[in-house]
Amino acid sequence: MDADLKITENTEDITTSEAQEKEVEKVPSMDEFVDQINKSMRKIGEGELVSGTVIGISDTEVTVDLGYYAEGIIKIEELSNDPRFSIKGDVTIGEPITATVIREDDGQGNILLSKKKADDVLAWSTLKEYMDKRTIVKVKIAQSVNGGVVTFLKGIRAFIPASQLSLSFVEDLSSWVNKELEVIVITVDEDNQKLVLSGKEVERDKSIADKNSKISKLQKGLVTTGVVEKIAPYGAFVNIGEGLSGLVHISQICGKHIKSPSEVLKEGQEVTVKITDIKDGKISLSIKAVEENSQVLENVEEAPFEFTSGGEASTGLGSLLKNLKL
């Protein structure tokens, strides 16, 4: 019994000791007290950027704890340039906020702040960085105007010309209102408060990346069908599917000499072609090189074989089976 009592007493002593240590940890040091006092007593001037935490939200203003002897007040008209802004929906208690001091005393002992002015100061450098790095950001279209649409990025009013909305032709600008769009920044002019965005550039970059990915899967020697989509003096461009086109040089159209591709081909004509080269994102094709017994693959993305045997391209069944990867 005595042993049990001692163990219990020791356990209580340890528990009490741990609790006391935690209490000690919670007690700020004298240096921390001094630091807090110094921060609360420092002079805050008009035009200064200050940071704090939202501690109150009403229908007309936001209250900010600045760690100062006085609290900061941001009136609703000084919160955002975005006409869709909602003080109850877009601001939350406890969130950090940076604002510019516009008056040291609002007459009631509070410091009057402006988040809009702070956004202007901080946003332009960020926007310049976005432009330099071609950072993709998502925005929501606020309204349509003459020649384009308007949105807001980092609190700054931005314009997207109709020609920069999409790779496709845009006819009805009003149909884009309230749509979310991925864009990059293409013009940043702080002096003239000009910010221009482009969704078209994002689409183009994605299209190029997608095309390069598809081209990387093609194999020299593959035989497939395609449709002549354009005839030029030096050859014909053939669409082989999946958004990919290649050039059949005039010398690769047929076995005889011709002065113009139009002597043999016409736009819209279906032809069988062989991939002879893939270089720098360009596909070289040949109609002349297609052999009579060639295995034709209708969908170029479904090619499961390496179409090479030694240094020559081959489409013979034996070669295909030989190079089948299991």
C-alpha positions as YAML, in Angstrom:
chain: A
units: angstrom
residues:
- id: 1
  name: MET
  ca: [0.00, 0.00, 0.00]
- id: 2
  name: ASP
  ca: [2.83, 2.41, 0.92]
- id: 3
  name: ALA
  ca: [4.52, 1.65, -2.41]
- id: 4
  name: ASP
  ca: [1.32, 2.42, -4.27]
- id: 5
  name: LEU
  ca: [0.94, 5.67, -2.36]
- id: 6
  name: LYS
  ca: [4.49, 6.72, -3.20]
- id: 7
  name: ILE
  ca: [3.96, 5.98, -6.87]
- id: 8
  name: THR
  ca: [0.76, 8.02, -6.85]
- id: 9
  name: GLU
  ca: [2.48, 10.89, -5.06]
- id: 10
  name: ASN
  ca: [5.40, 10.80, -7.54]
- id: 11
  name: THR
  ca: [2.97, 10.83, -10.49]
- id: 12
  name: GLU
  ca: [1.14, 13.81, -9.03]
- id: 13
  name: ASP
  ca: [4.45, 15.59, -8.48]
- id: 14
  name: ILE
  ca: [5.47, 14.99, -12.13]
- id: 15
  name: THR
  ca: [2.07, 16.16, -13.40]
- id: 16
  name: THR
  ca: [2.21, 19.26, -11.22]
- id: 17
  name: SER
  ca: [5.77, 19.96, -12.38]
- id: 18
  name: GLU
  ca: [4.81, 19.67, -16.06]
- id: 19
  name: ALA
  ca: [1.84, 21.99, -15.58]
- id: 20
  name: GLN
  ca: [4.06, 24.54, -13.85]
- id: 21
  name: GLU
  ca: [6.56, 24.36, -16.71]
- id: 22
  name: LYS
  ca: [3.78, 25.00, -19.23]
- id: 23
  name: GLU
  ca: [2.57, 27.96, -17.20]
- id: 24
  name: VAL
  ca: [6.12, 29.34, -17.20]
- id: 25
  name: GLU
  ca: [6.28, 28.92, -20.97]
- id: 26
  name: LYS
  ca: [3.08, 30.95, -21.39]
- id: 27
  name: VAL
  ca: [4.34, 33.88, -19.35]
- id: 28
  name: PRO
  ca: [5.98, 36.42, -21.68]
- id: 29
  name: SER
  ca: [9.48, 37.53, -20.84]
- id: 30
  name: MET
  ca: [10.27, 41.10, -19.85]
- id: 31
  name: ASP
  ca: [11.88, 41.65, -23.27]
- id: 32
  name: GLU
  ca: [8.64, 40.64, -24.96]
- id: 33
  name: PHE
  ca: [6.68, 43.06, -22.76]
- id: 34
  name: VAL
  ca: [9.08, 45.85, -23.66]
- id: 35
  name: ASP
  ca: [8.83, 44.98, -27.36]
- id: 36
  name: GLN
  ca: [5.02, 45.05, -27.25]
- id: 37
  name: ILE
  ca: [5.03, 48.37, -25.45]
- id: 38
  name: ASN
  ca: [7.47, 49.87, -27.95]
- id: 39
  name: LYS
  ca: [5.35, 48.70, -30.87]
- id: 40
  name: SER
  ca: [2.20, 50.13, -29.34]
- id: 41
  name: MET
  ca: [3.85, 53.49, -28.68]
- id: 42
  name: ARG
  ca: [5.66, 53.96, -31.99]
- id: 43
  name: LYS
  ca: [4.61, 56.81, -34.23]
- id: 44
  name: ILE
  ca: [2.45, 55.89, -37.22]
- id: 45
  name: GLY
  ca: [2.36, 58.45, -40.00]
- id: 46
  name: GLU
  ca: [0.02, 59.13, -42.88]
- id: 47
  name: GLY
  ca: [0.91, 57.21, -46.04]
- id: 48
  name: GLU
  ca: [2.59, 54.42, -44.08]
- id: 49
  name: LEU
  ca: [1.85, 50.77, -44.85]
- id: 50
  name: VAL
  ca: [0.74, 48.88, -41.74]
- id: 51
  name: SER
  ca: [-0.31, 45.28, -41.15]
- id: 52
  name: GLY
  ca: [-2.76, 43.86, -38.66]
- id: 53
  name: THR
  ca: [-5.52, 41.35, -38.01]
- id: 54
  name: VAL
  ca: [-9.24, 41.78, -38.65]
- id: 55
  name: ILE
  ca: [-11.06, 41.78, -35.29]
- id: 56
  name: GLY
  ca: [-14.41, 43.27, -36.27]
- id: 57
  name: ILE
  ca: [-16.73, 43.51, -39.28]
- id: 58
  name: SER
  ca: [-19.86, 45.63, -39.60]
- id: 59
  name: ASP
  ca: [-22.00, 46.68, -42.54]
- id: 60
  name: THR
  ca: [-19.92, 49.80, -43.08]
- id: 61
  name: GLU
  ca: [-16.39, 49.16, -41.80]
- id: 62
  name: VAL
  ca: [-13.70, 46.70, -40.73]
- id: 63
  name: THR
  ca: [-11.80, 46.98, -37.44]
- id: 64
  name: VAL
  ca: [-8.12, 46.00, -37.43]
- id: 65
  name: ASP
  ca: [-5.83, 45.18, -34.52]
- id: 66
  name: LEU
  ca: [-2.51, 46.82, -35.36]
- id: 67
  name: GLY
  ca: [-0.73, 45.91, -32.11]
- id: 68
  name: TYR
  ca: [-0.89, 49.64, -31.44]
- id: 69
  name: TYR
  ca: [-2.49, 51.75, -28.72]
- id: 70
  name: ALA
  ca: [-5.27, 52.55, -31.19]
- id: 71
  name: GLU
  ca: [-7.21, 50.29, -33.52]
- id: 72
  name: GLY
  ca: [-7.41, 50.73, -37.27]
- id: 73
  name: ILE
  ca: [-10.66, 51.37, -39.12]
- id: 74
  name: ILE
  ca: [-11.22, 50.68, -42.82]
- id: 75
  name: LYS
  ca: [-14.42, 52.19, -44.20]
- id: 76
  name: ILE
  ca: [-16.26, 50.07, -46.78]
- id: 77
  name: GLU
  ca: [-15.44, 52.54, -49.57]
- id: 78
  name: GLU
  ca: [-11.71, 52.06, -48.80]
- id: 79
  name: LEU
  ca: [-11.72, 48.25, -48.91]
- id: 80
  name: SER
  ca: [-11.76, 47.35, -52.61]
- id: 81
  name: ASN
  ca: [-11.98, 48.69, -56.15]
- id: 82
  name: ASP
  ca: [-13.91, 45.63, -57.25]
- id: 83
  name: PRO
  ca: [-17.63, 46.52, -57.66]
- id: 84
  name: ARG
  ca: [-18.51, 42.91, -56.76]
- id: 85
  name: PHE
  ca: [-16.82, 43.19, -53.36]
- id: 86
  name: SER
  ca: [-18.87, 42.18, -50.31]
- id: 87
  name: ILE
  ca: [-17.74, 43.28, -46.85]
- id: 88
  name: LYS
  ca: [-19.45, 40.33, -45.18]
- id: 89
  name: GLY
  ca: [-18.56, 37.80, -47.87]
- id: 90
  name: ASP
  ca: [-14.98, 38.76, -48.68]
- id: 91
  name: VAL
  ca: [-13.60, 39.67, -45.23]
- id: 92
  name: THR
  ca: [-13.26, 37.26, -42.31]
- id: 93
  name: ILE
  ca: [-12.38, 37.68, -38.65]
- id: 94
  name: GLY
  ca: [-8.78, 36.74, -37.95]
- id: 95
  name: GLU
  ca: [-7.46, 37.29, -41.46]
- id: 96
  name: PRO
  ca: [-4.27, 39.35, -41.89]
- id: 97
  name: ILE
  ca: [-4.66, 42.63, -43.72]
- id: 98
  name: THR
  ca: [-2.31, 45.34, -45.01]
- id: 99
  name: ALA
  ca: [-3.51, 48.91, -45.41]
- id: 100
  name: THR
  ca: [-2.27, 52.47, -45.84]
- id: 101
  name: VAL
  ca: [-2.71, 55.08, -43.09]
- id: 102
  name: ILE
  ca: [-4.83, 57.92, -44.45]
- id: 103
  name: ARG
  ca: [-5.48, 59.69, -41.11]
- id: 104
  name: GLU
  ca: [-3.78, 59.23, -37.74]
- id: 105
  name: ASP
  ca: [-6.99, 59.99, -35.84]
- id: 106
  name: ASP
  ca: [-10.52, 59.73, -37.19]
- id: 107
  name: GLY
  ca: [-11.84, 61.92, -34.36]
- id: 108
  name: GLN
  ca: [-12.77, 58.93, -32.22]
- id: 109
  name: GLY
  ca: [-9.26, 57.76, -31.37]
- id: 110
  name: ASN
  ca: [-8.95, 55.30, -34.22]
- id: 111
  name: ILE
  ca: [-6.48, 55.23, -37.10]
- id: 112
  name: LEU
  ca: [-8.21, 55.58, -40.46]
- id: 113
  name: LEU
  ca: [-6.89, 53.12, -43.07]
- id: 114
  name: SER
  ca: [-7.30, 52.34, -46.76]
- id: 115
  name: LYS
  ca: [-6.83, 48.85, -48.14]
- id: 116
  name: LYS
  ca: [-7.39, 50.14, -51.69]
- id: 117
  name: LYS
  ca: [-4.36, 52.42, -51.48]
- id: 118
  name: ALA
  ca: [-2.22, 49.61, -50.05]
- id: 119
  name: ASP
  ca: [-3.38, 47.28, -52.82]
- id: 120
  name: ASP
  ca: [-2.32, 49.84, -55.40]
- id: 121
  name: VAL
  ca: [1.15, 50.12, -53.85]
- id: 122
  name: LEU
  ca: [1.69, 46.37, -53.51]
- id: 123
  name: ALA
  ca: [-0.18, 45.15, -56.58]
- id: 124
  name: TRP
  ca: [1.78, 46.80, -59.38]
- id: 125
  name: SER
  ca: [5.09, 45.16, -58.43]
- id: 126
  name: THR
  ca: [3.32, 41.79, -58.19]
- id: 127
  name: LEU
  ca: [1.63, 42.34, -61.55]
- id: 128
  name: LYS
  ca: [4.97, 43.21, -63.15]
- id: 129
  name: GLU
  ca: [6.35, 39.93, -61.76]
- id: 130
  name: TYR
  ca: [3.34, 38.06, -63.16]
- id: 131
  name: MET
  ca: [4.03, 39.53, -66.60]
- id: 132
  name: ASP
  ca: [7.75, 38.72, -66.53]
- id: 133
  name: LYS
  ca: [7.12, 35.11, -65.48]
- id: 134
  name: ARG
  ca: [4.00, 34.64, -67.65]
- id: 135
  name: THR
  ca: [2.16, 33.48, -64.53]
- id: 136
  name: ILE
  ca: [-1.27, 32.05, -65.24]
- id: 137
  name: VAL
  ca: [-3.98, 33.46, -62.97]
- id: 138
  name: LYS
  ca: [-7.74, 32.99, -62.87]
- id: 139
  name: VAL
  ca: [-10.08, 36.00, -63.01]
- id: 140
  name: LYS
  ca: [-13.83, 36.50, -63.20]
- id: 141
  name: ILE
  ca: [-15.20, 38.79, -65.90]
- id: 142
  name: ALA
  ca: [-17.02, 41.74, -64.29]
- id: 143
  name: GLN
  ca: [-18.53, 43.50, -67.31]
- id: 144
  name: SER
  ca: [-18.36, 43.92, -71.07]
- id: 145
  name: VAL
  ca: [-17.33, 47.25, -72.55]
- id: 146
  name: ASN
  ca: [-16.62, 48.58, -76.00]
- id: 147
  name: GLY
  ca: [-13.91, 46.40, -77.55]
- id: 148
  name: GLY
  ca: [-13.50, 43.93, -74.71]
- id: 149
  name: VAL
  ca: [-14.27, 43.03, -71.11]
- id: 150
  name: VAL
  ca: [-13.25, 44.28, -67.66]
- id: 151
  name: THR
  ca: [-12.09, 42.30, -64.65]
- id: 152
  name: PHE
  ca: [-10.01, 42.91, -61.51]
- id: 153
  name: LEU
  ca: [-6.65, 41.44, -60.58]
- id: 154
  name: LYS
  ca: [-4.99, 42.21, -57.24]
- id: 155
  name: GLY
  ca: [-7.64, 44.91, -56.80]
- id: 156
  name: ILE
  ca: [-6.58, 46.64, -60.03]
- id: 157
  name: ARG
  ca: [-9.03, 47.18, -62.88]
- id: 158
  name: ALA
  ca: [-7.89, 45.17, -65.89]
- id: 159
  name: PHE
  ca: [-8.94, 45.16, -69.54]
- id: 160
  name: ILE
  ca: [-9.07, 42.12, -71.82]
- id: 161
  name: PRO
  ca: [-9.48, 43.11, -75.49]
- id: 162
  name: ALA
  ca: [-11.96, 41.01, -77.48]
- id: 163
  name: SER
  ca: [-9.04, 39.83, -79.62]
- id: 164
  name: GLN
  ca: [-7.29, 38.48, -76.49]
- id: 165
  name: LEU
  ca: [-10.20, 36.56, -74.98]
- id: 166
  name: SER
  ca: [-9.80, 33.35, -76.96]
- id: 167
  name: LEU
  ca: [-8.18, 31.70, -79.97]
- id: 168
  name: SER
  ca: [-11.69, 31.52, -81.40]
- id: 169
  name: PHE
  ca: [-13.50, 34.59, -82.73]
- id: 170
  name: VAL
  ca: [-15.58, 36.27, -80.02]
- id: 171
  name: GLU
  ca: [-18.86, 37.69, -81.25]
- id: 172
  name: ASP
  ca: [-20.96, 38.26, -78.11]
- id: 173
  name: LEU
  ca: [-18.92, 39.94, -75.35]
- id: 174
  name: SER
  ca: [-21.85, 40.02, -72.92]
- id: 175
  name: SER
  ca: [-21.89, 36.21, -72.82]
- id: 176
  name: TRP
  ca: [-18.48, 36.30, -71.10]
- id: 177
  name: VAL
  ca: [-19.69, 38.29, -68.08]
- id: 178
  name: ASN
  ca: [-19.35, 36.30, -64.80]
- id: 179
  name: LYS
  ca: [-17.26, 33.65, -66.55]
- id: 180
  name: GLU
  ca: [-13.96, 32.59, -64.97]
- id: 181
  name: LEU
  ca: [-10.98, 32.75, -67.30]
- id: 182
  name: GLU
  ca: [-7.31, 31.77, -67.08]
- id: 183
  name: VAL
  ca: [-5.15, 34.68, -68.23]
- id: 184
  name: ILE
  ca: [-1.63, 36.05, -68.26]
- id: 185
  name: VAL
  ca: [-0.60, 39.70, -67.86]
- id: 186
  name: ILE
  ca: [0.61, 41.23, -71.13]
- id: 187
  name: THR
  ca: [0.76, 44.96, -70.26]
- id: 188
  name: VAL
  ca: [1.61, 46.67, -66.96]
- id: 189
  name: ASP
  ca: [1.69, 50.49, -66.98]
- id: 190
  name: GLU
  ca: [1.43, 51.86, -63.44]
- id: 191
  name: ASP
  ca: [1.90, 55.49, -64.47]
- id: 192
  name: ASN
  ca: [-1.16, 55.35, -66.71]
- id: 193
  name: GLN
  ca: [-3.01, 52.83, -64.51]
- id: 194
  name: LYS
  ca: [-3.18, 50.43, -67.45]
- id: 195
  name: LEU
  ca: [-3.37, 46.67, -66.98]
- id: 196
  name: VAL
  ca: [-4.07, 44.37, -69.94]
- id: 197
  name: LEU
  ca: [-4.64, 40.61, -69.73]
- id: 198
  name: SER
  ca: [-4.88, 37.80, -72.28]
- id: 199
  name: GLY
  ca: [-6.74, 34.51, -72.23]
- id: 200
  name: LYS
  ca: [-5.78, 33.84, -75.83]
- id: 201
  name: GLU
  ca: [-2.10, 33.51, -74.91]
- id: 202
  name: VAL
  ca: [-2.92, 30.87, -72.30]
- id: 203
  name: GLU
  ca: [-4.96, 28.91, -74.85]
- id: 204
  name: ARG
  ca: [-2.15, 29.19, -77.42]
- id: 205
  name: ASP
  ca: [0.51, 27.96, -74.97]
- id: 206
  name: LYS
  ca: [-1.67, 25.01, -73.97]
- id: 207
  name: SER
  ca: [-2.40, 24.22, -77.62]
- id: 208
  name: ILE
  ca: [1.32, 24.23, -78.47]
- id: 209
  name: ALA
  ca: [2.13, 22.02, -75.48]
- id: 210
  name: ASP
  ca: [-0.65, 19.62, -76.46]
- id: 211
  name: LYS
  ca: [0.53, 19.51, -80.07]
- id: 212
  name: ASN
  ca: [4.15, 18.88, -79.03]
- id: 213
  name: SER
  ca: [2.98, 16.07, -76.75]
- id: 214
  name: LYS
  ca: [1.12, 14.41, -79.63]
- id: 215
  name: ILE
  ca: [4.04, 14.87, -82.03]
- id: 216
  name: SER
  ca: [6.41, 13.27, -79.52]
- id: 217
  name: LYS
  ca: [4.35, 10.07, -79.75]
- id: 218
  name: LEU
  ca: [4.62, 9.82, -83.55]
- id: 219
  name: GLN
  ca: [7.08, 7.45, -85.16]
- id: 220
  name: LYS
  ca: [9.03, 7.71, -88.39]
- id: 221
  name: GLY
  ca: [7.91, 5.10, -90.90]
- id: 222
  name: LEU
  ca: [4.29, 5.08, -89.75]
- id: 223
  name: VAL
  ca: [1.76, 4.99, -92.60]
- id: 224
  name: THR
  ca: [-1.64, 6.61, -92.11]
- id: 225
  name: THR
  ca: [-4.40, 8.41, -93.96]
- id: 226
  name: GLY
  ca: [-5.02, 12.13, -94.05]
- id: 227
  name: VAL
  ca: [-6.87, 14.90, -95.82]
- id: 228
  name: VAL
  ca: [-5.25, 17.57, -97.98]
- id: 229
  name: GLU
  ca: [-6.09, 20.84, -96.24]
- id: 230
  name: LYS
  ca: [-3.92, 23.30, -98.16]
- id: 231
  name: ILE
  ca: [-1.93, 23.33, -101.40]
- id: 232
  name: ALA
  ca: [1.15, 25.52, -101.78]
- id: 233
  name: PRO
  ca: [3.61, 25.90, -104.71]
- id: 234
  name: TYR
  ca: [6.17, 23.78, -102.85]
- id: 235
  name: GLY
  ca: [3.87, 20.99, -101.64]
- id: 236
  name: ALA
  ca: [0.68, 20.08, -99.81]
- id: 237
  name: PHE
  ca: [-0.29, 20.17, -96.15]
- id: 238
  name: VAL
  ca: [-2.09, 17.05, -94.99]
- id: 239
  name: ASN
  ca: [-4.15, 16.77, -91.81]
- id: 240
  name: ILE
  ca: [-3.42, 13.35, -90.29]
- id: 241
  name: GLY
  ca: [-5.84, 13.73, -87.38]
- id: 242
  name: GLU
  ca: [-5.61, 14.77, -83.71]
- id: 243
  name: GLY
  ca: [-5.01, 18.35, -84.83]
- id: 244
  name: LEU
  ca: [-1.72, 17.42, -86.51]
- id: 245
  name: SER
  ca: [-0.67, 18.39, -90.02]
- id: 246
  name: GLY
  ca: [2.44, 17.59, -92.03]
- id: 247
  name: LEU
  ca: [3.97, 18.74, -95.30]
- id: 248
  name: VAL
  ca: [4.23, 16.54, -98.37]
- id: 249
  name: HIS
  ca: [6.96, 18.23, -100.39]
- id: 250
  name: ILE
  ca: [6.27, 18.46, -104.13]
- id: 251
  name: SER
  ca: [9.08, 15.96, -104.72]
- id: 252
  name: GLN
  ca: [7.30, 13.43, -102.48]
- id: 253
  name: ILE
  ca: [3.88, 13.57, -104.09]
- id: 254
  name: CYS
  ca: [4.41, 11.11, -106.92]
- id: 255
  name: GLY
  ca: [7.11, 9.31, -108.91]
- id: 256
  name: LYS
  ca: [7.02, 11.69, -111.86]
- id: 257
  name: HIS
  ca: [8.08, 15.33, -112.15]
- id: 258
  name: ILE
  ca: [5.25, 17.82, -111.66]
- id: 259
  name: LYS
  ca: [5.25, 21.61, -111.82]
- id: 260
  name: SER
  ca: [2.51, 22.10, -109.24]
- id: 261
  name: PRO
  ca: [0.97, 19.91, -106.50]
- id: 262
  name: SER
  ca: [-2.47, 20.84, -107.88]
- id: 263
  name: GLU
  ca: [-1.73, 18.71, -110.94]
- id: 264
  name: VAL
  ca: [-2.17, 15.64, -108.73]
- id: 265
  name: LEU
  ca: [-3.90, 16.78, -105.54]
- id: 266
  name: LYS
  ca: [-6.86, 18.91, -104.54]
- id: 267
  name: GLU
  ca: [-8.00, 20.26, -101.17]
- id: 268
  name: GLY
  ca: [-10.28, 17.89, -99.30]
- id: 269
  name: GLN
  ca: [-8.81, 14.82, -101.02]
- id: 270
  name: GLU
  ca: [-8.03, 11.82, -98.81]
- id: 271
  name: VAL
  ca: [-4.51, 10.45, -99.24]
- id: 272
  name: THR
  ca: [-2.28, 7.80, -97.70]
- id: 273
  name: VAL
  ca: [1.00, 9.16, -96.38]
- id: 274
  name: LYS
  ca: [4.14, 7.94, -94.68]
- id: 275
  name: ILE
  ca: [5.89, 9.89, -91.89]
- id: 276
  name: THR
  ca: [9.46, 10.37, -93.12]
- id: 277
  name: ASP
  ca: [10.78, 12.84, -90.55]
- id: 278
  name: ILE
  ca: [9.83, 14.65, -87.33]
- id: 279
  name: LYS
  ca: [11.99, 17.64, -86.44]
- id: 280
  name: ASP
  ca: [11.49, 20.87, -84.47]
- id: 281
  name: GLY
  ca: [7.76, 20.23, -84.16]
- id: 282
  name: LYS
  ca: [7.36, 19.77, -87.92]
- id: 283
  name: ILE
  ca: [6.15, 16.58, -89.60]
- id: 284
  name: SER
  ca: [7.46, 15.59, -93.03]
- id: 285
  name: LEU
  ca: [5.24, 13.27, -95.07]
- id: 286
  name: SER
  ca: [5.52, 11.35, -98.31]
- id: 287
  name: ILE
  ca: [2.87, 9.91, -100.61]
- id: 288
  name: LYS
  ca: [5.46, 8.52, -103.00]
- id: 289
  name: ALA
  ca: [7.15, 6.42, -100.29]
- id: 290
  name: VAL
  ca: [3.99, 4.50, -99.39]
- id: 291
  name: GLU
  ca: [4.40, 0.90, -100.49]
- id: 292
  name: GLU
  ca: [1.56, -1.12, -101.94]
- id: 293
  name: ASN
  ca: [1.49, -3.61, -99.07]
- id: 294
  name: SER
  ca: [1.98, -1.04, -96.29]
- id: 295
  name: GLN
  ca: [-0.02, -1.49, -93.10]
- id: 296
  name: VAL
  ca: [-2.13, 1.65, -92.75]
- id: 297
  name: LEU
  ca: [-2.89, 2.95, -89.27]
- id: 298
  name: GLU
  ca: [-6.05, 5.05, -89.24]
- id: 299
  name: ASN
  ca: [-5.37, 6.70, -85.87]
- id: 300
  name: VAL
  ca: [-1.78, 7.88, -85.43]
- id: 301
  name: GLU
  ca: [-2.12, 8.00, -81.62]
- id: 302
  name: GLU
  ca: [-2.82, 4.27, -81.49]
- id: 303
  name: ALA
  ca: [0.59, 3.24, -82.88]
- id: 304
  name: PRO
  ca: [1.98, 0.73, -80.33]
- id: 305
  name: PHE
  ca: [5.16, -0.10, -82.24]
- id: 306
  name: GLU
  ca: [8.62, 1.28, -82.93]
- id: 307
  name: PHE
  ca: [8.55, 1.70, -86.70]
- id: 308
  name: THR
  ca: [12.30, 1.37, -87.16]
- id: 309
  name: SER
  ca: [14.50, -1.53, -88.09]
- id: 310
  name: GLY
  ca: [18.18, -0.70, -88.18]
- id: 311
  name: GLY
  ca: [18.55, 2.61, -89.95]
- id: 312
  name: GLU
  ca: [15.59, 2.24, -92.31]
- id: 313
  name: ALA
  ca: [11.92, 2.83, -91.68]
- id: 314
  name: SER
  ca: [9.83, -0.27, -92.09]
- id: 315
  name: THR
  ca: [6.13, -1.07, -92.02]
- id: 316
  name: GLY
  ca: [6.36, -4.78, -92.85]
- id: 317
  name: LEU
  ca: [4.41, -7.12, -90.58]
- id: 318
  name: GLY
  ca: [7.60, -9.00, -89.59]
- id: 319
  name: SER
  ca: [9.28, -5.77, -88.51]
- id: 320
  name: LEU
  ca: [6.21, -4.68, -86.56]
- id: 321
  name: LEU
  ca: [6.03, -7.96, -84.64]
- id: 322
  name: LYS
  ca: [9.79, -7.98, -84.09]
- id: 323
  name: ASN
  ca: [9.70, -4.58, -82.42]
- id: 324
  name: LEU
  ca: [6.53, -5.15, -80.44]
- id: 325
  name: LYS
  ca: [7.16, -4.05, -76.83]
- id: 326
  name: LEU
  ca: [5.59, -6.32, -74.22]
...
